């Protein structure tokens, strides 16, 4: 490979980032990134993905060498109480990369907070309901500051609930851990992991630094309805309906029900030309069921 070959570096080679990394690798790109798990370094090397250890409070060793040649950079590490860990450790180094053409930061639609089932788009105010959402808003602002103040070509991607192979209601139903919690009027937006990769690739092809994009499918849906559909696909009875008030959820689980909104994905279609492969949860779950 020549030095002109694009290089993608992912801070956080998790579920979403790996979907993109594997596609870019298959396109002939050089691909690298970070993990917190030393055992994962060897496994990723077996896939042709170079990886380095990184975590909050544990910056890259020899960062200049690890980042050298990066043309495209994706950050998916969640912010902590101290802010965004990538920017804290390596923001200046990222902004100084001479060949950097695109930066993507994976945020969440949680930045919009609760809208009582109403619609939001990228121009909607950011009014998060809880601490995790507030940290995301602050992290978004910090990444946009890197664009504004140092010229880094940053793009924000606000992801809805992510599902895909090994991580969907099919898996929880099959494992007997799914709960069909009923809260009248509650809806969540979702996105298949492969459609996330499609959106990111489309943005790379049409960069617009400073832009934010909602990444979700066409249909916000009742979570109880999704569980029932997954059970039907597997030929299993749906878990019994459980009223939200008596569900005895953990604080984390309950927090997901604090927000009730419908998220518009118009911008990814109109600006990036994206056509989702899985435009609703039914299409996505049917495809996953066929792969089982």
MOGIFEN-V477121 format. One record per residue. N is the residue number from 1. BURIAL is 1 if it has 9 or more other ideal C-beta (glycine too) atoms within 8 Angstrom, else 0. Layout:
# MOGIFEN-V477121
n = {N & N}
burial = {BURIAL & BURIAL}
This chain:
# MOGIFEN-V477121
n = {1 & 2 & 3 & 4 & 5 & 6 & 7 & 8 & 9 & 10 & 11 & 12 & 13 & 14 & 15 & 16 & 17 & 18 & 19 & 20 & 21 & 22 & 23 & 24 & 25 & 26 & 27 & 28 & 29 & 30 & 31 & 32 & 33 & 34 & 35 & 36 & 37 & 38 & 39 & 40 & 41 & 42 & 43 & 44 & 45 & 46 & 47 & 48 & 49 & 50 & 51 & 52 & 53 & 54 & 55 & 56 & 57 & 58 & 59 & 60 & 61 & 62 & 63 & 64 & 65 & 66 & 67 & 68 & 69 & 70 & 71 & 72 & 73 & 74 & 75 & 76 & 77 & 78 & 79 & 80 & 81 & 82 & 83 & 84 & 85 & 86 & 87 & 88 & 89 & 90 & 91 & 92 & 93 & 94 & 95 & 96 & 97 & 98 & 99 & 100 & 101 & 102 & 103 & 104 & 105 & 106 & 107 & 108 & 109 & 110 & 111 & 112 & 113 & 114 & 115 & 116 & 117 & 118 & 119 & 120 & 121 & 122 & 123 & 124 & 125 & 126 & 127 & 128 & 129 & 130 & 131 & 132 & 133 & 134 & 135 & 136 & 137 & 138 & 139 & 140 & 141 & 142 & 143 & 144 & 145 & 146 & 147 & 148 & 149 & 150 & 151 & 152 & 153 & 154 & 155 & 156 & 157 & 158 & 159 & 160 & 161 & 162 & 163 & 164 & 165 & 166 & 167 & 168 & 169 & 170 & 171 & 172 & 173 & 174 & 175 & 176 & 177 & 178 & 179 & 180 & 181 & 182 & 183 & 184 & 185 & 186 & 187 & 188 & 189 & 190 & 191 & 192 & 193 & 194 & 195 & 196 & 197 & 198 & 199 & 200 & 201 & 202 & 203 & 204 & 205 & 206 & 207 & 208 & 209 & 210 & 211 & 212 & 213 & 214 & 215 & 216 & 217 & 218 & 219 & 220 & 221 & 222 & 223 & 224 & 225 & 226 & 227 & 228 & 229 & 230 & 231 & 232 & 233 & 234 & 235 & 236 & 237 & 238 & 239 & 240 & 241 & 242 & 243 & 244 & 245 & 246 & 247 & 248 & 249 & 250 & 251 & 252 & 253 & 254 & 255 & 256 & 257 & 258 & 259 & 260 & 261 & 262 & 263 & 264 & 265 & 266 & 267 & 268 & 269 & 270 & 271 & 272 & 273 & 274 & 275 & 276 & 277 & 278 & 279 & 280 & 281 & 282 & 283 & 284 & 285 & 286 & 287 & 288 & 289 & 290 & 291 & 292}
burial = {0 & 0 & 0 & 0 & 1 & 0 & 1 & 1 & 1 & 1 & 1 & 1 & 1 & 0 & 1 & 1 & 1 & 1 & 1 & 1 & 1 & 1 & 1 & 1 & 1 & 0 & 0 & 0 & 1 & 1 & 1 & 1 & 1 & 1 & 1 & 0 & 0 & 0 & 0 & 1 & 1 & 0 & 0 & 1 & 1 & 0 & 0 & 0 & 1 & 1 & 1 & 1 & 1 & 1 & 0 & 0 & 0 & 0 & 0 & 1 & 0 & 0 & 1 & 0 & 0 & 1 & 1 & 0 & 0 & 1 & 1 & 1 & 1 & 1 & 1 & 1 & 1 & 0 & 1 & 0 & 0 & 0 & 1 & 1 & 1 & 1 & 1 & 1 & 1 & 1 & 1 & 0 & 1 & 1 & 1 & 0 & 1 & 0 & 0 & 1 & 0 & 1 & 1 & 1 & 1 & 1 & 1 & 1 & 1 & 1 & 1 & 1 & 1 & 0 & 1 & 0 & 1 & 0 & 0 & 1 & 1 & 1 & 0 & 0 & 0 & 1 & 0 & 1 & 1 & 1 & 0 & 1 & 1 & 1 & 1 & 1 & 1 & 1 & 1 & 1 & 0 & 1 & 1 & 1 & 0 & 1 & 1 & 0 & 0 & 0 & 0 & 1 & 1 & 1 & 1 & 1 & 1 & 1 & 1 & 1 & 0 & 1 & 1 & 1 & 0 & 0 & 1 & 1 & 1 & 1 & 1 & 1 & 1 & 0 & 0 & 0 & 0 & 1 & 0 & 1 & 1 & 1 & 1 & 0 & 0 & 1 & 1 & 1 & 1 & 1 & 1 & 1 & 1 & 1 & 1 & 1 & 1 & 1 & 1 & 1 & 1 & 1 & 1 & 1 & 0 & 1 & 1 & 0 & 1 & 0 & 1 & 1 & 1 & 1 & 1 & 1 & 1 & 0 & 0 & 1 & 1 & 0 & 1 & 1 & 0 & 1 & 1 & 1 & 1 & 1 & 1 & 1 & 1 & 1 & 0 & 0 & 0 & 1 & 1 & 0 & 0 & 1 & 1 & 1 & 0 & 0 & 1 & 0 & 0 & 0 & 0 & 0 & 1 & 1 & 1 & 0 & 1 & 0 & 1 & 1 & 1 & 1 & 1 & 1 & 1 & 0 & 1 & 1 & 1 & 0 & 1 & 1 & 0 & 1 & 0 & 1 & 1 & 1 & 0 & 1 & 1 & 0 & 1 & 1 & 1 & 1 & 1 & 1 & 1 & 0 & 0 & 0}
